[in-house]
Amino acid sequence: MSRLSWPAIVIFLLGAIGAGYLKDMFITFEGPLEYGASAAAGAIGGLIGAVIGMTLFPKRSDTDE
C-alpha cells in the first residue's frame, strides 16, 4: 500500500467492492463456498484496481530515493 497514492487507493477499493457486487449478480453459492468466492472476487478486483490506480495516478517519490 505504500506505493499507492490516495486516488489509487480509492480505485483499489472501488475495484474490490465492485467485483464483489458483480459476483453476487451473476454467481451464487451456498454455505462456506460463498465466503471463499466473495474473497476471491474481491482480491482479484482489488488487484486490478490497484494496477489501474498505480498506472493512472503514480505516487510521487521522494528526491532522496
PDB file of N, CA, C, O and CB in Angstrom:
ATOM      1  N   MET A   1       0.809  -1.185   0.000  1.00  0.00           N
ATOM      2  CA  MET A   1       0.000   0.000   0.000  1.00  0.00           C
ATOM      3  C   MET A   1       0.858   1.257   0.000  1.00  0.00           C
ATOM      4  O   MET A   1       0.343   2.340  -0.276  1.00  0.00           O
ATOM      5  CB  MET A   1      -0.924  -0.007   1.185  1.00  0.00           C
ATOM      6  N   SER A   2       2.128   1.153   0.295  1.00  0.00           N
ATOM      7  CA  SER A   2       2.978   2.331   0.322  1.00  0.00           C
ATOM      8  C   SER A   2       3.241   2.874  -1.084  1.00  0.00           C
ATOM      9  O   SER A   2       3.695   4.010  -1.229  1.00  0.00           O
ATOM     10  CB  SER A   2       4.292   2.007   1.009  1.00  0.00           C
ATOM     11  N   ARG A   3       2.965   2.086  -2.109  1.00  0.00           N
ATOM     12  CA  ARG A   3       3.180   2.540  -3.483  1.00  0.00           C
ATOM     13  C   ARG A   3       1.936   3.176  -4.076  1.00  0.00           C
ATOM     14  O   ARG A   3       1.958   3.608  -5.229  1.00  0.00           O
ATOM     15  CB  ARG A   3       3.623   1.383  -4.351  1.00  0.00           C
ATOM     16  N   LEU A   4       0.842   3.244  -3.307  1.00  0.00           N
ATOM     17  CA  LEU A   4      -0.410   3.771  -3.822  1.00  0.00           C
ATOM     18  C   LEU A   4      -0.639   5.197  -3.348  1.00  0.00           C
ATOM     19  O   LEU A   4      -0.482   5.500  -2.165  1.00  0.00           O
ATOM     20  CB  LEU A   4      -1.570   2.885  -3.401  1.00  0.00           C
ATOM     21  N   SER A   5      -1.009   6.062  -4.268  1.00  0.00           N
ATOM     22  CA  SER A   5      -1.425   7.412  -3.901  1.00  0.00           C
ATOM     23  C   SER A   5      -2.890   7.349  -3.466  1.00  0.00           C
ATOM     24  O   SER A   5      -3.535   6.310  -3.607  1.00  0.00           O
ATOM     25  CB  SER A   5      -1.225   8.422  -5.095  1.00  0.00           C
ATOM     26  N   TRP A   6      -3.412   8.452  -2.941  1.00  0.00           N
ATOM     27  CA  TRP A   6      -4.800   8.447  -2.469  1.00  0.00           C
ATOM     28  C   TRP A   6      -5.804   8.128  -3.575  1.00  0.00           C
ATOM     29  O   TRP A   6      -6.711   7.332  -3.332  1.00  0.00           O
ATOM     30  CB  TRP A   6      -5.137   9.788  -1.858  1.00  0.00           C
ATOM     31  N   PRO A   7      -5.695   8.699  -4.770  1.00  0.00           N
ATOM     32  CA  PRO A   7      -6.647   8.307  -5.822  1.00  0.00           C
ATOM     33  C   PRO A   7      -6.513   6.833  -6.211  1.00  0.00           C
ATOM     34  O   PRO A   7      -7.505   6.192  -6.558  1.00  0.00           O
ATOM     35  CB  PRO A   7      -6.446   9.180  -7.056  1.00  0.00           C
ATOM     36  N   ALA A   8      -5.304   6.301  -6.156  1.00  0.00           N
ATOM     37  CA  ALA A   8      -5.105   4.892  -6.476  1.00  0.00           C
ATOM     38  C   ALA A   8      -5.740   3.989  -5.420  1.00  0.00           C
ATOM     39  O   ALA A   8      -6.246   2.917  -5.750  1.00  0.00           O
ATOM     40  CB  ALA A   8      -3.614   4.584  -6.603  1.00  0.00           C
ATOM     41  N   ILE A   9      -5.719   4.408  -4.164  1.00  0.00           N
ATOM     42  CA  ILE A   9      -6.363   3.636  -3.102  1.00  0.00           C
ATOM     43  C   ILE A   9      -7.875   3.621  -3.303  1.00  0.00           C
ATOM     44  O   ILE A   9      -8.527   2.602  -3.074  1.00  0.00           O
ATOM     45  CB  ILE A   9      -6.011   4.218  -1.717  1.00  0.00           C
ATOM     46  N   VAL A  10      -8.430   4.754  -3.731  1.00  0.00           N
ATOM     47  CA  VAL A  10      -9.869   4.807  -3.995  1.00  0.00           C
ATOM     48  C   VAL A  10     -10.240   3.867  -5.139  1.00  0.00           C
ATOM     49  O   VAL A  10     -11.248   3.165  -5.059  1.00  0.00           O
ATOM     50  CB  VAL A  10     -10.306   6.248  -4.326  1.00  0.00           C
ATOM     51  N   ILE A  11      -9.437   3.848  -6.202  1.00  0.00           N
ATOM     52  CA  ILE A  11      -9.702   2.939  -7.324  1.00  0.00           C
ATOM     53  C   ILE A  11      -9.554   1.492  -6.871  1.00  0.00           C
ATOM     54  O   ILE A  11     -10.321   0.634  -7.306  1.00  0.00           O
ATOM     55  CB  ILE A  11      -8.748   3.232  -8.508  1.00  0.00           C
ATOM     56  N   PHE A  12      -8.581   1.203  -6.004  1.00  0.00           N
ATOM     57  CA  PHE A  12      -8.412  -0.132  -5.447  1.00  0.00           C
ATOM     58  C   PHE A  12      -9.674  -0.577  -4.702  1.00  0.00           C
ATOM     59  O   PHE A  12     -10.168  -1.685  -4.911  1.00  0.00           O
ATOM     60  CB  PHE A  12      -7.199  -0.166  -4.507  1.00  0.00           C
ATOM     61  N   LEU A  13     -10.186   0.290  -3.838  1.00  0.00           N
ATOM     62  CA  LEU A  13     -11.390  -0.057  -3.076  1.00  0.00           C
ATOM     63  C   LEU A  13     -12.610  -0.207  -3.973  1.00  0.00           C
ATOM     64  O   LEU A  13     -13.418  -1.111  -3.763  1.00  0.00           O
ATOM     65  CB  LEU A  13     -11.662   0.998  -2.016  1.00  0.00           C
ATOM     66  N   LEU A  14     -12.756   0.652  -4.956  1.00  0.00           N
ATOM     67  CA  LEU A  14     -13.870   0.527  -5.890  1.00  0.00           C
ATOM     68  C   LEU A  14     -13.784  -0.779  -6.678  1.00  0.00           C
ATOM     69  O   LEU A  14     -14.806  -1.414  -6.940  1.00  0.00           O
ATOM     70  CB  LEU A  14     -13.894   1.720  -6.849  1.00  0.00           C
ATOM     71  N   GLY A  15     -12.579  -1.180  -7.053  1.00  0.00           N
ATOM     72  CA  GLY A  15     -12.405  -2.443  -7.771  1.00  0.00           C
ATOM     73  C   GLY A  15     -12.771  -3.636  -6.910  1.00  0.00           C
ATOM     74  O   GLY A  15     -13.415  -4.570  -7.387  1.00  0.00           O
ATOM     75  N   ALA A  16     -12.368  -3.615  -5.642  1.00  0.00           N
ATOM     76  CA  ALA A  16     -12.662  -4.733  -4.740  1.00  0.00           C
ATOM     77  C   ALA A  16     -14.157  -4.828  -4.451  1.00  0.00           C
ATOM     78  O   ALA A  16     -14.728  -5.919  -4.489  1.00  0.00           O
ATOM     79  CB  ALA A  16     -11.882  -4.579  -3.426  1.00  0.00           C
ATOM     80  N   ILE A  17     -14.790  -3.701  -4.164  1.00  0.00           N
ATOM     81  CA  ILE A  17     -16.225  -3.710  -3.860  1.00  0.00           C
ATOM     82  C   ILE A  17     -17.036  -4.012  -5.115  1.00  0.00           C
ATOM     83  O   ILE A  17     -18.017  -4.754  -5.057  1.00  0.00           O
ATOM     84  CB  ILE A  17     -16.661  -2.359  -3.257  1.00  0.00           C
ATOM     85  N   GLY A  18     -16.636  -3.447  -6.236  1.00  0.00           N
ATOM     86  CA  GLY A  18     -17.342  -3.693  -7.495  1.00  0.00           C
ATOM     87  C   GLY A  18     -17.270  -5.136  -7.938  1.00  0.00           C
ATOM     88  O   GLY A  18     -18.248  -5.670  -8.462  1.00  0.00           O
ATOM     89  N   ALA A  19     -16.134  -5.780  -7.740  1.00  0.00           N
ATOM     90  CA  ALA A  19     -16.008  -7.186  -8.113  1.00  0.00           C
ATOM     91  C   ALA A  19     -16.897  -8.062  -7.240  1.00  0.00           C
ATOM     92  O   ALA A  19     -17.500  -9.017  -7.729  1.00  0.00           O
ATOM     93  CB  ALA A  19     -14.550  -7.640  -8.004  1.00  0.00           C
ATOM     94  N   GLY A  20     -16.980  -7.746  -5.965  1.00  0.00           N
ATOM     95  CA  GLY A  20     -17.879  -8.498  -5.087  1.00  0.00           C
ATOM     96  C   GLY A  20     -19.334  -8.323  -5.478  1.00  0.00           C
ATOM     97  O   GLY A  20     -20.118  -9.270  -5.434  1.00  0.00           O
ATOM     98  N   TYR A  21     -19.688  -7.106  -5.861  1.00  0.00           N
ATOM     99  CA  TYR A  21     -21.057  -6.829  -6.296  1.00  0.00           C
ATOM    100  C   TYR A  21     -21.376  -7.574  -7.598  1.00  0.00           C
ATOM    101  O   TYR A  21     -22.450  -8.161  -7.729  1.00  0.00           O
ATOM    102  CB  TYR A  21     -21.263  -5.311  -6.484  1.00  0.00           C
ATOM    103  N   LEU A  22     -20.455  -7.551  -8.549  1.00  0.00           N
ATOM    104  CA  LEU A  22     -20.680  -8.264  -9.809  1.00  0.00           C
ATOM    105  C   LEU A  22     -20.763  -9.773  -9.596  1.00  0.00           C
ATOM    106  O   LEU A  22     -21.534 -10.453 -10.273  1.00  0.00           O
ATOM    107  CB  LEU A  22     -19.566  -7.942 -10.804  1.00  0.00           C
ATOM    108  N   LYS A  23     -19.974 -10.299  -8.659  1.00  0.00           N
ATOM    109  CA  LYS A  23     -20.051 -11.726  -8.367  1.00  0.00           C
ATOM    110  C   LYS A  23     -21.424 -12.096  -7.838  1.00  0.00           C
ATOM    111  O   LYS A  23     -21.974 -13.135  -8.202  1.00  0.00           O
ATOM    112  CB  LYS A  23     -18.977 -12.126  -7.363  1.00  0.00           C
ATOM    113  N   ASP A  24     -21.979 -11.252  -6.981  1.00  0.00           N
ATOM    114  CA  ASP A  24     -23.302 -11.520  -6.430  1.00  0.00           C
ATOM    115  C   ASP A  24     -24.402 -11.438  -7.489  1.00  0.00           C
ATOM    116  O   ASP A  24     -25.428 -12.108  -7.372  1.00  0.00           O
ATOM    117  CB  ASP A  24     -23.599 -10.546  -5.311  1.00  0.00           C
ATOM    118  N   MET A  25     -24.190 -10.622  -8.516  1.00  0.00           N
ATOM    119  CA  MET A  25     -25.188 -10.509  -9.572  1.00  0.00           C
ATOM    120  C   MET A  25     -25.242 -11.753 -10.448  1.00  0.00           C
ATOM    121  O   MET A  25     -26.318 -12.144 -10.901  1.00  0.00           O
ATOM    122  CB  MET A  25     -24.902  -9.294 -10.425  1.00  0.00           C
ATOM    123  N   PHE A  26     -24.090 -12.382 -10.692  1.00  0.00           N
ATOM    124  CA  PHE A  26     -24.030 -13.464 -11.668  1.00  0.00           C
ATOM    125  C   PHE A  26     -23.844 -14.848 -11.066  1.00  0.00           C
ATOM    126  O   PHE A  26     -24.320 -15.829 -11.638  1.00  0.00           O
ATOM    127  CB  PHE A  26     -22.930 -13.203 -12.618  1.00  0.00           C
ATOM    128  N   ILE A  27     -23.172 -14.956  -9.938  1.00  0.00           N
ATOM    129  CA  ILE A  27     -22.845 -16.260  -9.357  1.00  0.00           C
ATOM    130  C   ILE A  27     -23.307 -16.285  -7.909  1.00  0.00           C
ATOM    131  O   ILE A  27     -23.023 -15.358  -7.151  1.00  0.00           O
ATOM    132  CB  ILE A  27     -21.318 -16.556  -9.454  1.00  0.00           C
ATOM    133  N   THR A  28     -24.016 -17.337  -7.520  1.00  0.00           N
ATOM    134  CA  THR A  28     -24.462 -17.501  -6.141  1.00  0.00           C
ATOM    135  C   THR A  28     -24.089 -18.892  -5.660  1.00  0.00           C
ATOM    136  O   THR A  28     -24.370 -19.882  -6.334  1.00  0.00           O
ATOM    137  CB  THR A  28     -25.989 -17.267  -6.015  1.00  0.00           C
ATOM    138  N   PHE A  29     -23.465 -18.969  -4.512  1.00  0.00           N
ATOM    139  CA  PHE A  29     -23.078 -20.238  -3.916  1.00  0.00           C
ATOM    140  C   PHE A  29     -23.821 -20.424  -2.602  1.00  0.00           C
ATOM    141  O   PHE A  29     -24.400 -19.478  -2.069  1.00  0.00           O
ATOM    142  CB  PHE A  29     -21.547 -20.305  -3.695  1.00  0.00           C
ATOM    143  N   GLU A  30     -23.803 -21.628  -2.090  1.00  0.00           N
ATOM    144  CA  GLU A  30     -24.410 -21.941  -0.793  1.00  0.00           C
ATOM    145  C   GLU A  30     -23.313 -22.272   0.208  1.00  0.00           C
ATOM    146  O   GLU A  30     -22.306 -22.884  -0.150  1.00  0.00           O
ATOM    147  CB  GLU A  30     -25.415 -23.122  -0.915  1.00  0.00           C
ATOM    148  N   GLY A  31     -23.500 -21.876   1.444  1.00  0.00           N
ATOM    149  CA  GLY A  31     -22.598 -22.269   2.524  1.00  0.00           C
ATOM    150  C   GLY A  31     -21.278 -21.530   2.507  1.00  0.00           C
ATOM    151  O   GLY A  31     -21.193 -20.383   2.069  1.00  0.00           O
ATOM    152  N   PRO A  32     -20.236 -22.218   2.998  1.00  0.00           N
ATOM    153  CA  PRO A  32     -18.936 -21.561   3.133  1.00  0.00           C
ATOM    154  C   PRO A  32     -18.271 -21.225   1.799  1.00  0.00           C
ATOM    155  O   PRO A  32     -17.369 -20.389   1.753  1.00  0.00           O
ATOM    156  CB  PRO A  32     -18.020 -22.431   3.932  1.00  0.00           C
ATOM    157  N   LEU A  33     -18.699 -21.857   0.732  1.00  0.00           N
ATOM    158  CA  LEU A  33     -18.125 -21.556  -0.576  1.00  0.00           C
ATOM    159  C   LEU A  33     -18.431 -20.114  -0.993  1.00  0.00           C
ATOM    160  O   LEU A  33     -17.682 -19.515  -1.765  1.00  0.00           O
ATOM    161  CB  LEU A  33     -18.660 -22.537  -1.628  1.00  0.00           C
ATOM    162  N   GLU A  34     -19.523 -19.570  -0.485  1.00  0.00           N
ATOM    163  CA  GLU A  34     -19.886 -18.178  -0.778  1.00  0.00           C
ATOM    164  C   GLU A  34     -18.821 -17.212  -0.258  1.00  0.00           C
ATOM    165  O   GLU A  34     -18.473 -16.248  -0.939  1.00  0.00           O
ATOM    166  CB  GLU A  34     -21.255 -17.837  -0.158  1.00  0.00           C
ATOM    167  N   TYR A  35     -18.300 -17.467   0.955  1.00  0.00           N
ATOM    168  CA  TYR A  35     -17.264 -16.594   1.521  1.00  0.00           C
ATOM    169  C   TYR A  35     -15.971 -16.671   0.724  1.00  0.00           C
ATOM    170  O   TYR A  35     -15.313 -15.657   0.494  1.00  0.00           O
ATOM    171  CB  TYR A  35     -16.995 -16.963   2.978  1.00  0.00           C
ATOM    172  N   GLY A  36     -15.612 -17.866   0.310  1.00  0.00           N
ATOM    173  CA  GLY A  36     -14.404 -18.030  -0.494  1.00  0.00           C
ATOM    174  C   GLY A  36     -14.518 -17.361  -1.845  1.00  0.00           C
ATOM    175  O   GLY A  36     -13.575 -16.721  -2.310  1.00  0.00           O
ATOM    176  N   ALA A  37     -15.680 -17.508  -2.482  1.00  0.00           N
ATOM    177  CA  ALA A  37     -15.881 -16.883  -3.783  1.00  0.00           C
ATOM    178  C   ALA A  37     -15.894 -15.360  -3.659  1.00  0.00           C
ATOM    179  O   ALA A  37     -15.362 -14.667  -4.525  1.00  0.00           O
ATOM    180  CB  ALA A  37     -17.189 -17.376  -4.415  1.00  0.00           C
ATOM    181  N   SER A  38     -16.491 -14.838  -2.600  1.00  0.00           N
ATOM    182  CA  SER A  38     -16.509 -13.390  -2.389  1.00  0.00           C
ATOM    183  C   SER A  38     -15.096 -12.867  -2.123  1.00  0.00           C
ATOM    184  O   SER A  38     -14.717 -11.809  -2.625  1.00  0.00           O
ATOM    185  CB  SER A  38     -17.444 -13.026  -1.214  1.00  0.00           C
ATOM    186  N   ALA A  39     -14.334 -13.596  -1.348  1.00  0.00           N
ATOM    187  CA  ALA A  39     -12.956 -13.185  -1.071  1.00  0.00           C
ATOM    188  C   ALA A  39     -12.108 -13.210  -2.341  1.00  0.00           C
ATOM    189  O   ALA A  39     -11.314 -12.301  -2.580  1.00  0.00           O
ATOM    190  CB  ALA A  39     -12.331 -14.095  -0.004  1.00  0.00           C
ATOM    191  N   ALA A  40     -12.277 -14.241  -3.145  1.00  0.00           N
ATOM    192  CA  ALA A  40     -11.514 -14.341  -4.393  1.00  0.00           C
ATOM    193  C   ALA A  40     -11.894 -13.216  -5.355  1.00  0.00           C
ATOM    194  O   ALA A  40     -11.022 -12.607  -5.974  1.00  0.00           O
ATOM    195  CB  ALA A  40     -11.748 -15.709  -5.061  1.00  0.00           C
ATOM    196  N   ALA A  41     -13.183 -12.942  -5.479  1.00  0.00           N
ATOM    197  CA  ALA A  41     -13.620 -11.868  -6.372  1.00  0.00           C
ATOM    198  C   ALA A  41     -13.103 -10.514  -5.880  1.00  0.00           C
ATOM    199  O   ALA A  41     -12.658  -9.696  -6.685  1.00  0.00           O
ATOM    200  CB  ALA A  41     -15.160 -11.845  -6.476  1.00  0.00           C
ATOM    201  N   GLY A  42     -13.155 -10.274  -4.584  1.00  0.00           N
ATOM    202  CA  GLY A  42     -12.650  -9.019  -4.038  1.00  0.00           C
ATOM    203  C   GLY A  42     -11.151  -8.870  -4.219  1.00  0.00           C
ATOM    204  O   GLY A  42     -10.660  -7.777  -4.501  1.00  0.00           O
ATOM    205  N   ALA A  43     -10.422  -9.966  -4.057  1.00  0.00           N
ATOM    206  CA  ALA A  43      -8.965  -9.910  -4.219  1.00  0.00           C
ATOM    207  C   ALA A  43      -8.586  -9.636  -5.669  1.00  0.00           C
ATOM    208  O   ALA A  43      -7.695  -8.831  -5.939  1.00  0.00           O
ATOM    209  CB  ALA A  43      -8.321 -11.221  -3.747  1.00  0.00           C
ATOM    210  N   ILE A  44      -9.246 -10.290  -6.584  1.00  0.00           N
ATOM    211  CA  ILE A  44      -8.937 -10.078  -8.000  1.00  0.00           C
ATOM    212  C   ILE A  44      -9.344  -8.672  -8.427  1.00  0.00           C
ATOM    213  O   ILE A  44      -8.594  -7.998  -9.134  1.00  0.00           O
ATOM    214  CB  ILE A  44      -9.649 -11.129  -8.877  1.00  0.00           C
ATOM    215  N   GLY A  45     -10.518  -8.228  -8.006  1.00  0.00           N
ATOM    216  CA  GLY A  45     -10.951  -6.867  -8.332  1.00  0.00           C
ATOM    217  C   GLY A  45     -10.047  -5.813  -7.720  1.00  0.00           C
ATOM    218  O   GLY A  45      -9.750  -4.800  -8.352  1.00  0.00           O
ATOM    219  N   GLY A  46      -9.607  -6.051  -6.482  1.00  0.00           N
ATOM    220  CA  GLY A  46      -8.683  -5.118  -5.839  1.00  0.00           C
ATOM    221  C   GLY A  46      -7.339  -5.072  -6.537  1.00  0.00           C
ATOM    222  O   GLY A  46      -6.747  -4.002  -6.670  1.00  0.00           O
ATOM    223  N   LEU A  47      -6.848  -6.222  -6.986  1.00  0.00           N
ATOM    224  CA  LEU A  47      -5.577  -6.270  -7.703  1.00  0.00           C
ATOM    225  C   LEU A  47      -5.676  -5.500  -9.013  1.00  0.00           C
ATOM    226  O   LEU A  47      -4.783  -4.724  -9.353  1.00  0.00           O
ATOM    227  CB  LEU A  47      -5.160  -7.724  -7.970  1.00  0.00           C
ATOM    228  N   ILE A  48      -6.751  -5.713  -9.737  1.00  0.00           N
ATOM    229  CA  ILE A  48      -6.943  -4.991 -10.997  1.00  0.00           C
ATOM    230  C   ILE A  48      -7.072  -3.492 -10.725  1.00  0.00           C
ATOM    231  O   ILE A  48      -6.497  -2.679 -11.449  1.00  0.00           O
ATOM    232  CB  ILE A  48      -8.196  -5.517 -11.746  1.00  0.00           C
ATOM    233  N   GLY A  49      -7.824  -3.123  -9.686  1.00  0.00           N
ATOM    234  CA  GLY A  49      -7.961  -1.716  -9.335  1.00  0.00           C
ATOM    235  C   GLY A  49      -6.644  -1.084  -8.917  1.00  0.00           C
ATOM    236  O   GLY A  49      -6.376   0.072  -9.247  1.00  0.00           O
ATOM    237  N   ALA A  50      -5.824  -1.832  -8.196  1.00  0.00           N
ATOM    238  CA  ALA A  50      -4.525  -1.303  -7.771  1.00  0.00           C
ATOM    239  C   ALA A  50      -3.600  -1.071  -8.961  1.00  0.00           C
ATOM    240  O   ALA A  50      -2.895  -0.064  -9.020  1.00  0.00           O
ATOM    241  CB  ALA A  50      -3.862  -2.257  -6.775  1.00  0.00           C
ATOM    242  N   VAL A  51      -3.606  -1.996  -9.898  1.00  0.00           N
ATOM    243  CA  VAL A  51      -2.757  -1.839 -11.085  1.00  0.00           C
ATOM    244  C   VAL A  51      -3.211  -0.624 -11.899  1.00  0.00           C
ATOM    245  O   VAL A  51      -2.386   0.170 -12.351  1.00  0.00           O
ATOM    246  CB  VAL A  51      -2.797  -3.123 -11.962  1.00  0.00           C
ATOM    247  N   ILE A  52      -4.520  -0.488 -12.082  1.00  0.00           N
ATOM    248  CA  ILE A  52      -5.043   0.660 -12.819  1.00  0.00           C
ATOM    249  C   ILE A  52      -4.734   1.958 -12.066  1.00  0.00           C
ATOM    250  O   ILE A  52      -4.326   2.947 -12.675  1.00  0.00           O
ATOM    251  CB  ILE A  52      -6.568   0.514 -13.044  1.00  0.00           C
ATOM    252  N   GLY A  53      -4.927   1.955 -10.753  1.00  0.00           N
ATOM    253  CA  GLY A  53      -4.651   3.145  -9.957  1.00  0.00           C
ATOM    254  C   GLY A  53      -3.190   3.550  -9.977  1.00  0.00           C
ATOM    255  O   GLY A  53      -2.882   4.738 -10.070  1.00  0.00           O
ATOM    256  N   MET A  54      -2.281   2.581  -9.892  1.00  0.00           N
ATOM    257  CA  MET A  54      -0.854   2.908  -9.935  1.00  0.00           C
ATOM    258  C   MET A  54      -0.440   3.400 -11.316  1.00  0.00           C
ATOM    259  O   MET A  54       0.489   4.199 -11.438  1.00  0.00           O
ATOM    260  CB  MET A  54      -0.016   1.689  -9.544  1.00  0.00           C
ATOM    261  N   THR A  55      -1.124   2.928 -12.358  1.00  0.00           N
ATOM    262  CA  THR A  55      -0.805   3.380 -13.704  1.00  0.00           C
ATOM    263  C   THR A  55      -1.304   4.801 -13.945  1.00  0.00           C
ATOM    264  O   THR A  55      -0.584   5.635 -14.496  1.00  0.00           O
ATOM    265  CB  THR A  55      -1.406   2.432 -14.735  1.00  0.00           C
ATOM    266  N   LEU A  56      -2.540   5.072 -13.529  1.00  0.00           N
ATOM    267  CA  LEU A  56      -3.127   6.386 -13.773  1.00  0.00           C
ATOM    268  C   LEU A  56      -2.624   7.455 -12.818  1.00  0.00           C
ATOM    269  O   LEU A  56      -2.427   8.600 -13.224  1.00  0.00           O
ATOM    270  CB  LEU A  56      -4.615   6.299 -13.676  1.00  0.00           C
ATOM    271  N   PHE A  57      -2.413   7.100 -11.558  1.00  0.00           N
ATOM    272  CA  PHE A  57      -2.012   8.061 -10.532  1.00  0.00           C
ATOM    273  C   PHE A  57      -0.763   7.571  -9.803  1.00  0.00           C
ATOM    274  O   PHE A  57      -0.862   7.100  -8.670  1.00  0.00           O
ATOM    275  CB  PHE A  57      -3.161   8.295  -9.529  1.00  0.00           C
ATOM    276  N   PRO A  58       0.409   7.671 -10.427  1.00  0.00           N
ATOM    277  CA  PRO A  58       1.621   7.206  -9.742  1.00  0.00           C
ATOM    278  C   PRO A  58       1.940   8.092  -8.538  1.00  0.00           C
ATOM    279  O   PRO A  58       1.684   9.296  -8.546  1.00  0.00           O
ATOM    280  CB  PRO A  58       2.817   7.187 -10.716  1.00  0.00           C
ATOM    281  N   LYS A  59       2.499   7.474  -7.515  1.00  0.00           N
ATOM    282  CA  LYS A  59       2.866   8.224  -6.315  1.00  0.00           C
ATOM    283  C   LYS A  59       4.188   8.928  -6.577  1.00  0.00           C
ATOM    284  O   LYS A  59       5.130   8.348  -7.115  1.00  0.00           O
ATOM    285  CB  LYS A  59       2.968   7.289  -5.064  1.00  0.00           C
ATOM    286  N   ARG A  60       4.228  10.179  -6.187  1.00  0.00           N
ATOM    287  CA  ARG A  60       5.468  10.939  -6.381  1.00  0.00           C
ATOM    288  C   ARG A  60       6.489  10.447  -5.368  1.00  0.00           C
ATOM    289  O   ARG A  60       6.205  10.370  -4.173  1.00  0.00           O
ATOM    290  CB  ARG A  60       5.227  12.482  -6.231  1.00  0.00           C
ATOM    291  N   SER A  61       7.659  10.120  -5.847  1.00  0.00           N
ATOM    292  CA  SER A  61       8.695   9.617  -4.960  1.00  0.00           C
ATOM    293  C   SER A  61       9.476  10.772  -4.350  1.00  0.00           C
ATOM    294  O   SER A  61       9.482  11.889  -4.867  1.00  0.00           O
ATOM    295  CB  SER A  61       9.638   8.671  -5.713  1.00  0.00           C
ATOM    296  N   ASP A  62      10.128  10.472  -3.244  1.00  0.00           N
ATOM    297  CA  ASP A  62      10.968  11.478  -2.584  1.00  0.00           C
ATOM    298  C   ASP A  62      12.209  11.737  -3.430  1.00  0.00           C
ATOM    299  O   ASP A  62      12.623  10.885  -4.216  1.00  0.00           O
ATOM    300  CB  ASP A  62      11.369  11.020  -1.151  1.00  0.00           C
ATOM    301  N   THR A  63      12.787  12.899  -3.265  1.00  0.00           N
ATOM    302  CA  THR A  63      14.011  13.213  -4.012  1.00  0.00           C
ATOM    303  C   THR A  63      15.212  12.471  -3.449  1.00  0.00           C
ATOM    304  O   THR A  63      16.244  12.369  -4.111  1.00  0.00           O
ATOM    305  CB  THR A  63      14.277  14.715  -3.992  1.00  0.00           C
ATOM    306  N   ASP A  64      15.084  11.943  -2.210  1.00  0.00           N
ATOM    307  CA  ASP A  64      16.184  11.227  -1.584  1.00  0.00           C
ATOM    308  C   ASP A  64      16.331   9.799  -2.105  1.00  0.00           C
ATOM    309  O   ASP A  64      17.381   9.181  -1.932  1.00  0.00           O
ATOM    310  CB  ASP A  64      15.990  11.205  -0.093  1.00  0.00           C
ATOM    311  N   GLU A  65      15.305   9.284  -2.729  1.00  0.00           N
ATOM    312  CA  GLU A  65      15.347   7.883  -3.182  1.00  0.00           C
ATOM    313  C   GLU A  65      16.134   7.718  -4.439  1.00  0.00           C
ATOM    314  O   GLU A  65      16.262   6.603  -4.945  1.00  0.00           O
ATOM    315  CB  GLU A  65      13.963   7.353  -3.398  1.00  0.00           C
TER     316      GLU A  65
END
